Amino acid sequence: MLFELARVWLKIFLRGSPEMPKKKYIVNLYDAEREQLQLLLRSGKHSTRKVTRARILLKAADGRTDKQIAAALSVGRATVERVRESFVERGLDALNERPRPGKKPKLDASAGR
């Protein structure tokens, strides 16, 4: 045990600390995108899922890890990873719901109750 620990420290000393694997999906926001996300958070007229995605993107752009974001927002790490990937591929359209498979609902949202 002690020998193994000494070997690990020697590796770190000689080669530097072991680096975390690079993230495949890095969130970089332009100032206009950041402003749009912050406006979305302030307006209060959006679905909870959309607001959560906006918060994830803002925290990711600030350099937080997936684990930190997941803990701060009480979501799963897979959700954070999925939002990152979706943003890199689709831009701010990643905030919107994608169509779900299956039969379309008979009543739409504008029908009321």
C-alpha positions as CSV (number, residue, x, y, z in Angstrom):
1,M,0.0,0.0,0.0
2,L,2.7,2.5,1.0
3,F,4.8,1.4,-1.9
4,E,1.9,2.0,-4.3
5,L,1.3,5.4,-2.9
6,A,4.9,6.4,-3.2
7,R,4.9,5.2,-6.9
8,V,1.8,7.4,-7.6
9,W,3.5,10.4,-6.1
10,L,6.7,9.8,-8.0
11,K,4.7,9.7,-11.3
12,I,3.0,13.0,-10.4
13,F,6.3,14.5,-9.5
14,L,8.1,13.4,-12.6
15,R,5.3,13.9,-15.2
16,G,3.0,16.5,-13.5
17,S,-0.5,15.9,-12.3
18,P,-2.7,13.5,-14.2
19,E,-5.0,15.6,-16.4
20,M,-8.7,15.2,-16.7
21,P,-9.8,14.1,-20.1
22,K,-10.7,17.0,-22.3
23,K,-14.4,17.8,-22.7
24,K,-15.7,16.9,-26.1
25,Y,-18.4,19.6,-26.0
26,I,-17.1,22.9,-24.8
27,V,-19.7,25.7,-24.2
28,N,-18.5,29.1,-25.4
29,L,-21.1,31.8,-25.4
30,Y,-21.0,35.1,-27.4
31,D,-22.0,38.2,-25.4
32,A,-25.3,38.3,-27.2
33,E,-26.1,34.7,-26.4
34,R,-25.2,35.2,-22.8
35,E,-27.5,38.2,-22.6
36,Q,-30.3,36.3,-24.3
37,L,-30.0,33.5,-21.7
38,Q,-29.9,35.9,-18.8
39,L,-33.0,37.7,-20.2
40,L,-34.7,34.3,-20.4
41,L,-34.0,33.7,-16.7
42,R,-35.3,37.1,-15.7
43,S,-38.6,37.0,-17.7
44,G,-40.2,34.1,-15.9
45,K,-42.5,33.1,-18.8
46,H,-40.8,29.9,-19.9
47,S,-41.0,26.3,-19.0
48,T,-38.9,24.9,-16.2
49,R,-37.0,22.7,-18.5
50,K,-36.0,25.6,-20.7
51,V,-34.9,27.7,-17.7
52,T,-32.8,24.7,-16.4
53,R,-31.1,24.3,-19.8
54,A,-30.3,28.0,-19.8
55,R,-28.8,27.8,-16.3
56,I,-26.8,24.8,-17.4
57,L,-25.3,26.6,-20.4
58,L,-24.4,29.7,-18.3
59,K,-22.6,27.7,-15.7
60,A,-20.9,25.6,-18.3
61,A,-19.7,28.7,-20.1
62,D,-18.3,30.0,-16.7
63,G,-16.0,26.9,-16.6
64,R,-17.8,24.7,-14.1
65,T,-17.6,21.0,-14.4
66,D,-20.6,18.8,-15.2
67,K,-20.5,17.4,-11.6
68,Q,-20.6,20.9,-10.1
69,I,-23.4,22.0,-12.4
70,A,-25.5,18.9,-11.7
71,A,-25.1,19.4,-7.9
72,A,-26.0,23.1,-8.1
73,L,-29.1,22.6,-10.2
74,S,-30.2,19.2,-8.8
75,V,-30.1,17.5,-12.2
76,G,-28.3,14.4,-13.4
77,R,-24.8,14.6,-14.9
78,A,-26.2,13.0,-18.0
79,T,-28.6,15.9,-18.4
80,V,-25.7,18.4,-18.2
81,E,-23.8,16.4,-20.8
82,R,-26.8,16.2,-23.1
83,V,-27.4,19.9,-22.9
84,R,-23.8,20.7,-23.7
85,E,-23.8,18.4,-26.7
86,S,-27.1,19.8,-27.9
87,F,-25.8,23.4,-27.6
88,V,-22.6,22.6,-29.6
89,E,-24.7,21.0,-32.3
90,R,-27.7,23.2,-32.5
91,G,-26.8,26.5,-30.8
92,L,-29.5,28.3,-28.7
93,D,-32.1,26.1,-30.3
94,A,-30.9,23.5,-27.8
95,L,-33.1,25.3,-25.2
96,N,-36.3,24.2,-27.1
97,E,-38.0,20.8,-26.8
98,R,-37.5,18.5,-29.7
99,P,-40.5,16.7,-31.1
100,R,-41.3,13.6,-29.2
101,P,-42.2,10.3,-30.9
102,G,-45.6,8.9,-30.8
103,K,-49.2,9.9,-31.5
104,K,-49.8,13.7,-31.5
105,P,-52.1,14.9,-28.7
106,K,-55.8,15.5,-29.6
107,L,-55.8,18.9,-27.8
108,D,-53.1,21.4,-28.3
109,A,-51.9,23.9,-25.7
110,S,-54.1,26.7,-27.0
111,A,-57.3,24.8,-26.5
112,G,-57.4,25.6,-22.8
113,R,-59.5,23.7,-20.2
